């Protein structure tokens, strides 16, 4: 049984954290959707995060660790428990051709750090709105690049063993939008190290600018979204199927299949989680009817008591 008062008192004793009560999660996701969490806790260090998770475990408080909230859809009713954000854990260090970044560092900041060091391999990450931790968790990628191609190792906190551990790249079991972390919800990425190559600063910058221009041209960056709404189906372009099904521009409530890119669901000023979920179901049902296949959402829905 949750002991909220004891949990709150214990939080007061933990240094390196900021706690907000009944905080709207719409403020902390790129979708700008989501009700209030009982606790929204930003941790400044991995040790602070460890202390919060141990405290929550002791007092039976449900937890959800997030980075920059770029592929999450929180329930309209919010989250009953503690949402723990690593967004303040964003230190990036360069050593030779290796870059180590804390889990909350943005992928754009990571790519720019590589640029400043004239290191190539992370150009694809520039403009992806997620965090390093989330990128390792889901093997994020774009424009023929993936985290699995450049990751050297990651460090995580194991909430069951209550210790920090390190995984070498080949132990991550990477696949399309997948890694071993999905199978271990008790593990939380706290940092990652990437192995890059020396390159020409001008060439690297030009490639990053090219990819950003392609994003701006093809993607609905002017609206809140959670990025790609659906995973790629093997051998098919999911966005193309959605377009051919006549669903581009389809709207339920204030959630809409982007008219610019059918692979995105956008928030047209006031969409609810229920709007988005209904639209996802609509698309999946129509693709099933027309093509006889099942497409999977890339957006991760977090229910009130999930």
C-alpha positions in Angstrom: 0.0 0.0 0.0 1.3 3.4 -1.0 2.5 5.6 1.9 2.4 9.0 0.3 3.2 11.0 3.4 6.3 9.0 4.2 7.4 9.1 0.5 7.1 12.9 0.5 9.0 13.2 3.7 11.8 11.0 2.4 12.0 13.1 -0.8 12.8 16.1 1.3 16.0 14.3 2.5 17.3 13.6 -1.0 19.7 16.2 -2.5 20.0 16.9 -6.2 16.3 16.7 -7.1 13.4 19.1 -7.8 9.9 17.9 -6.9 6.6 19.3 -8.3 3.3 18.1 -7.1 0.3 17.6 -9.4 2.4 18.7 -12.4 0.7 18.7 -15.8 2.6 16.2 -18.0 1.5 18.1 -21.1 4.3 20.6 -20.1 6.9 17.8 -20.4 6.1 15.9 -23.6 6.6 17.0 -27.2 3.0 16.0 -27.9 1.9 18.6 -25.2 -0.8 16.1 -24.0 -1.3 14.6 -20.6 -2.9 15.2 -17.2 -1.2 15.8 -13.9 1.3 13.4 -12.2 1.1 13.1 -8.5 4.9 13.8 -8.4 7.1 15.1 -11.2 10.7 14.8 -10.1 13.8 16.0 -11.9 17.1 14.4 -10.9 20.4 16.1 -11.4 22.6 13.0 -11.1 22.4 9.3 -11.5 22.9 8.9 -7.7 19.9 11.2 -7.1 17.8 9.1 -9.5 18.9 6.0 -7.7 17.8 7.4 -4.4 14.4 8.4 -5.7 13.8 5.0 -7.3 14.8 3.3 -4.1 12.6 5.6 -2.0 9.6 5.0 -4.3 10.2 1.2 -4.1 10.3 1.4 -0.3 6.9 3.2 -0.1 5.2 1.4 -2.9 5.0 4.5 -5.2 4.6 3.7 -8.9 7.3 5.3 -11.1 7.9 6.1 -14.7 11.3 7.4 -15.9 11.3 9.7 -18.9 13.8 11.7 -20.8 12.5 14.5 -23.0 9.1 13.0 -23.5 9.4 12.8 -27.3 7.5 9.6 -28.1 5.2 9.4 -25.1 1.5 9.9 -24.8 0.3 10.3 -21.2 -3.3 9.7 -20.2 -5.7 12.6 -19.9 -6.1 11.6 -16.3 -2.4 11.9 -15.7 -0.2 9.5 -13.8 -0.8 8.1 -10.3 2.7 7.9 -9.0 6.0 9.6 -9.7 7.2 10.6 -13.1 11.0 10.9 -12.9 12.7 13.0 -15.5 16.4 12.7 -16.4 16.3 15.9 -18.5 18.6 17.7 -16.1 21.2 14.9 -16.5 22.7 16.3 -19.7 26.5 16.4 -19.4 28.5 15.5 -22.5 32.2 14.8 -22.6 34.5 14.1 -25.5 37.7 12.0 -25.2 39.4 11.3 -28.5 36.9 9.7 -30.9 34.6 8.8 -28.0 31.7 10.8 -26.7 29.9 10.0 -23.4 26.6 11.6 -22.6 24.2 11.4 -19.7 20.8 10.0 -20.3 19.0 13.4 -20.4 21.2 15.0 -23.0 19.4 15.7 -26.2 20.3 14.0 -29.4 20.7 17.3 -31.1 23.2 18.5 -28.4 25.1 15.2 -28.8 25.3 15.6 -32.6 26.5 19.2 -32.1 29.2 18.1 -29.6 30.4 15.6 -32.2 30.5 18.4 -34.8 32.5 20.6 -32.6 35.0 17.8 -32.1 35.0 17.1 -35.9 33.7 13.6 -35.3 31.4 11.9 -37.8 28.8 9.2 -37.3 26.0 11.1 -35.4 24.9 13.5 -38.2 21.6 11.6 -38.4 20.8 12.4 -34.7 20.7 16.1 -35.3 17.1 17.2 -35.0 15.7 14.1 -33.4 13.8 15.5 -30.4 14.6 12.7 -28.0 17.2 12.1 -25.3 20.2 9.8 -25.2 18.6 7.4 -22.8 15.5 7.1 -24.8 17.5 6.7 -28.0 19.5 3.8 -26.6 16.3 2.2 -25.2 14.5 2.2 -28.6 17.5 2.2 -30.9 16.4 5.5 -32.4 17.4 6.4 -35.9 16.7 8.4 -39.0 18.1 8.8 -42.6 19.8 5.4 -42.6 21.5 6.0 -39.2 20.8 4.2 -35.9 22.2 4.4 -32.4 23.2 0.8 -32.7 25.8 1.8 -35.4 27.7 4.1 -33.1 27.1 2.9 -29.5 30.1 1.6 -27.6 28.5 0.9 -24.3 25.8 2.1 -21.9 25.5 2.3 -18.2 22.2 1.6 -16.4 20.7 1.4 -12.9 19.2 -1.9 -12.0 16.4 -1.2 -9.5 16.1 -4.9 -8.5 19.8 -5.3 -7.7 20.1 -1.6 -6.7 23.4 -1.2 -8.5 24.8 0.4 -11.6 25.9 -1.9 -14.4 27.5 -1.5 -17.9 26.5 -3.1 -21.2 28.9 -3.4 -24.1 27.3 -2.7 -27.5 26.9 -6.3 -28.6 24.9 -7.1 -25.4 22.1 -4.7 -26.3 20.3 -7.1 -28.6 19.5 -4.2 -31.0 16.8 -4.5 -33.6 14.5 -2.1 -35.3 13.3 0.4 -32.6 14.2 -2.2 -30.0 16.9 -3.2 -27.5 17.4 -5.4 -24.5 16.1 -2.5 -22.3 12.5 -3.0 -23.5 12.7 -6.5 -21.9 14.0 -5.1 -18.6 11.7 -2.3 -17.2 13.8 -2.5 -14.0 16.8 -1.1 -15.9 17.2 2.7 -16.5 19.8 4.1 -18.8 21.9 6.7 -17.1 24.6 7.3 -19.7 26.0 6.1 -23.0 29.3 6.2 -24.8 29.6 6.4 -28.6 32.5 5.5 -30.8 32.9 7.9 -33.8 35.4 8.6 -36.5 37.5 11.7 -37.2 36.0 13.7 -40.0 36.0 17.1 -41.7 34.2 19.7 -39.8 32.8 21.4 -42.9 31.5 18.2 -44.4 29.9 17.1 -41.1 28.2 20.5 -40.7 26.9 20.4 -44.3 25.4 16.9 -43.8 23.7 18.0 -40.6 22.3 21.1 -42.3 21.1 18.9 -45.2 19.2 16.6 -42.9 17.6 19.4 -41.0 16.4 20.9 -44.2 14.9 17.6 -45.2 13.1 17.4 -41.8 11.7 20.9 -42.2 10.6 20.1 -45.7 8.9 16.8 -45.1 7.9 16.7 -41.4 5.2 18.8 -39.6 7.6 20.4 -37.2 5.3 23.4 -36.7 2.8 21.2 -34.7 3.3 19.2 -31.5 3.7 15.5 -32.1 5.4 12.5 -30.8 7.5 11.9 -33.9 6.7 8.9 -36.1 3.4 7.5 -35.1 3.9 4.0 -36.4 6.7 1.6 -36.8 7.9 0.7 -40.3 6.3 -2.5 -41.5 8.8 -4.9 -43.1 9.1 -4.3 -46.8 6.6 -1.4 -46.7 6.5 2.3 -46.1 3.9 2.7 -43.4 3.3 6.4 -44.2 2.8 5.6 -47.9 0.1 3.0 -47.0 -1.6 5.5 -44.7 -1.6 8.0 -47.6 -2.8 5.5 -50.1 -5.6 4.6 -47.7 -6.9 8.2 -48.0 -6.2 8.9 -44.3 -3.9 11.9 -44.7 -5.6 14.8 -43.0 -8.0 12.5 -41.1 -8.9 14.1 -37.8 -10.5 12.9 -34.6 -11.1 15.7 -32.1 -8.0 17.8 -32.3 -5.7 15.0 -33.3 -4.9 14.7 -37.0 -2.9 12.6 -39.5 -0.5 15.3 -40.8 -1.3 16.6 -44.3 2.4 17.1 -44.7 3.5 13.6 -43.7 1.1 10.7 -43.2 3.4 9.1 -40.7 2.8 11.8 -38.1 -0.1 12.4 -35.8 -0.2 16.0 -34.8 -1.8 18.0 -32.0 -3.9 20.7 -33.5 -4.2 22.8 -30.4 -6.0 20.9 -27.7 -5.9 17.2 -28.7 -6.5 14.7 -25.9 -4.9 11.3 -25.4 -8.3 9.8 -26.2 -8.3 11.7 -29.5 -4.9 10.3 -30.4 -5.7 6.7 -29.3 -8.9 6.8 -31.4 -7.0 8.0 -34.4 -4.4 5.3 -34.0 -7.1 2.7 -33.8 -8.8 4.1 -36.9 -5.6 4.0 -38.9 -4.7 0.4 -37.8 -8.2 -0.8 -38.6 -8.1 0.7 -42.1 -4.7 -0.7 -42.9 -5.8 -4.1 -41.6 -8.9 -3.9 -43.8 -7.0 -2.8 -47.0 -3.8 -4.7 -46.7 -4.4 -7.5 -44.2 -1.5 -6.5 -42.1 -1.0 -5.2 -38.5 1.0 -2.0 -38.1 2.3 -1.1 -34.6 2.4 2.3 -33.0 5.7 3.8 -32.3 4.1 6.2 -29.8 4.2 4.7 -26.3 0.9 5.3 -24.3 1.3 5.6 -20.6 -2.1 5.0 -18.8 -3.0 6.6 -15.5 -2.1 3.5 -13.5 0.4 2.0 -15.9 
